[in-house]
Amino acid sequence: MNGRISEIFDSVQGEGIYFGEKQLFVRFFGCNLSCRFCDTKLDRFTEYEPRELLEEIRLYKDKQDSFESISFTGGEPLLQAGFLQEVLKLTSGHGYKNYLETNGTLPGELSEVIDYLHTVAMDLKLPSSSGMPQLWPMHRRFLKTASRKDVFIKAVICGTTSEDDIRQAAELILEADRSAILVLQPNSFEKISALTERLGQFKDYCVGRGVITCVIPQLHKKIGLR
């Protein structure tokens, strides 16, 4: 079984509630969505067998004490769920913590790997932000499975983001996992000053509904990291 990997590198997590933590990043090739704010354009990959990828990861063994976890990111890692499952088994067996970054649209595939994960960083693809069709049913099922582990949720906020999408996002979290933290992430292609008022309004609404909410930009871009 081969998997397609675009790159492997160590850096600092720049998004979500674990920003600032050192991680080893394993970027999977391919995605099932085409969000208009996407900032990851992948055009090449290397094929690995699961044990080959483990050995590549272990080349960083001298740095293992210096990073908190392995971030399996993309693209969308769950498009290669069978391969990912085998890799997660191996990394877990060698004492690594597994952190999945995902668009939250493949709940069946998540159920195949959830037992080998420590943290799930799940996106909510708000239709008015992403330009994608409504994905609420898939997101709801996904979060219910992800709630078995440490999970938080990211939603990109744009000038086009609607109040109705924020309302639906809050209701989904309250229904599926009310303890999950919602991170409102300003679109990196827009000036944050133009989004400040909207971010504040959306945060206040969600907090008022009982959803733990914070605003965190993509900090790695602010400080010039990958």
C-alpha positions in Angstrom: 0.0 0.0 0.0 1.5 3.3 -1.1 0.6 6.8 0.0 1.3 10.1 -1.8 3.1 12.6 0.4 4.0 16.1 -0.8 6.5 17.1 1.8 7.8 16.5 5.3 9.3 19.2 7.4 9.5 20.4 11.0 8.2 23.8 12.0 5.8 25.6 14.4 2.1 25.1 14.4 0.6 28.4 13.3 -3.1 27.8 13.5 -5.7 27.0 16.1 -5.4 26.5 19.9 -2.0 24.8 19.7 -0.3 27.6 17.9 3.4 28.0 18.8 3.9 24.3 19.5 6.7 22.6 17.5 5.5 19.9 15.2 6.7 17.6 12.5 4.5 18.1 9.4 3.6 15.3 7.0 1.7 16.9 4.1 -0.6 14.5 2.2 -1.2 15.1 -1.5 -4.8 15.7 -2.9 -8.0 17.2 -1.6 -11.7 16.6 -2.2 -12.6 20.3 -1.9 -11.6 23.5 -3.7 -12.2 26.3 -1.3 -11.7 29.8 -2.7 -9.4 30.9 0.2 -7.2 27.8 -0.1 -3.5 28.7 0.3 -2.0 25.2 -0.2 -1.4 24.4 -3.9 0.1 21.0 -4.3 1.6 19.9 -7.6 4.0 17.0 -6.8 4.3 14.1 -4.4 6.5 11.2 -3.5 5.1 7.7 -2.9 5.8 5.9 0.3 4.9 2.6 1.8 3.9 2.9 5.5 7.2 1.7 6.9 9.2 3.9 4.5 7.3 6.9 5.7 8.0 5.9 9.3 11.7 5.7 8.6 11.6 9.1 7.0 9.9 10.4 10.1 12.5 8.7 12.3 15.2 10.7 10.5 14.0 13.5 12.8 14.5 11.2 15.9 17.2 13.5 17.3 14.5 16.3 17.3 11.7 14.1 18.7 12.0 15.7 22.1 11.8 19.1 20.5 8.4 18.7 18.8 5.1 17.9 20.5 3.4 15.8 17.8 3.2 14.8 14.2 0.8 16.9 12.2 -0.8 14.9 9.4 -2.0 17.6 7.1 -2.8 18.3 3.5 -4.5 18.5 1.2 -6.8 16.1 3.0 -5.1 13.1 4.7 -8.4 11.1 5.0 -8.5 10.7 1.2 -5.8 8.1 1.9 -7.4 6.6 5.0 -6.1 3.1 4.6 -2.5 4.2 4.2 -3.0 6.8 7.0 -4.3 4.1 9.3 -1.2 2.0 8.8 1.1 5.0 9.4 -0.7 6.0 12.5 -0.4 2.5 14.0 3.4 2.7 13.4 3.9 6.2 14.8 1.7 5.4 17.8 3.8 2.3 18.4 6.9 4.3 18.4 5.6 6.8 21.0 4.6 9.7 18.7 1.5 11.8 19.3 -0.7 12.0 16.2 -2.4 15.3 15.2 -4.8 15.3 12.3 -5.6 18.4 10.3 -8.7 17.8 8.2 -11.5 19.5 6.3 -14.0 17.5 8.3 -16.0 16.1 5.4 -15.1 12.4 5.5 -16.7 10.9 8.7 -16.5 7.3 7.6 -12.8 7.6 6.9 -12.3 9.3 10.3 -13.9 6.3 12.0 -11.2 4.1 10.5 -8.3 6.0 12.1 -9.8 7.7 15.2 -8.4 5.2 17.6 -4.8 6.1 16.7 -5.2 9.9 17.0 -4.6 12.2 19.9 -5.8 15.5 18.5 -8.2 16.4 15.6 -8.0 19.9 14.2 -11.3 20.1 12.2 -12.3 22.7 9.7 -15.9 23.9 9.3 -16.3 24.9 5.6 -18.8 27.7 5.9 -20.5 28.0 2.5 -20.4 31.8 2.4 -16.7 31.7 3.2 -15.5 28.7 1.1 -17.7 29.0 -1.9 -18.5 25.3 -1.5 -22.0 23.7 -1.2 -23.4 23.2 2.3 -21.6 20.4 4.1 -23.4 20.5 7.5 -24.6 16.9 7.6 -21.0 15.6 6.9 -19.5 18.0 9.4 -22.1 17.0 12.1 -21.3 13.3 11.7 -17.6 14.0 11.6 -17.6 16.1 14.8 -19.5 13.4 16.7 -16.8 10.9 15.9 -14.0 13.4 16.5 -15.4 14.2 19.9 -14.0 10.9 21.1 -10.6 12.6 21.1 -9.2 16.1 21.8 -10.8 18.2 19.1 -11.1 21.8 18.2 -12.8 23.5 15.2 -11.5 26.2 12.8 -13.8 28.3 10.6 -12.3 30.8 8.1 -14.0 34.2 8.3 -14.1 36.4 5.2 -15.9 39.6 4.1 -18.6 37.3 2.6 -19.2 35.2 5.7 -22.9 35.3 6.6 -24.5 35.5 10.0 -26.7 32.5 9.1 -23.6 30.3 8.6 -22.3 31.3 12.0 -25.6 30.5 13.6 -25.6 27.1 11.9 -22.0 26.5 13.0 -22.9 27.3 16.7 -25.9 25.0 16.6 -23.8 22.1 15.1 -21.2 22.4 17.8 -23.8 22.6 20.6 -25.5 19.5 19.2 -22.4 17.4 18.4 -19.8 18.4 21.0 -20.5 21.5 23.1 -17.1 21.2 24.8 -15.2 21.8 21.5 -13.5 25.1 21.1 -14.3 27.1 17.9 -11.5 29.2 16.4 -12.5 32.0 14.1 -9.7 32.4 11.7 -9.5 35.6 9.5 -9.0 34.9 5.9 -5.3 35.5 5.2 -6.0 37.0 1.8 -7.9 39.9 3.3 -6.8 42.7 5.6 -7.6 41.7 9.2 -8.5 45.3 9.9 -11.4 45.0 7.5 -12.6 41.9 9.3 -12.2 43.0 12.9 -15.7 44.2 13.5 -17.2 41.1 11.9 -14.9 38.8 13.9 -16.0 40.5 17.1 -19.7 40.2 16.3 -19.4 36.5 15.4 -17.4 35.7 18.5 -19.9 37.5 20.8 -22.8 35.6 19.2 -21.1 32.2 19.6 -20.1 32.9 23.2 -23.6 34.1 23.9 -24.9 30.8 22.7 -22.5 28.9 25.0 -19.8 28.0 22.4 -16.2 28.4 23.6 -14.9 30.8 20.9 -11.6 32.6 20.2 -10.1 34.6 17.3 -6.7 33.4 16.1 -5.1 34.4 12.8 -2.6 32.3 10.9 0.3 33.2 13.1 3.0 31.3 11.2 2.4 33.8 8.3 2.8 36.7 10.6 6.2 35.6 11.7 7.4 34.2 8.4 7.3 30.5 9.0 6.1 27.7 6.8 
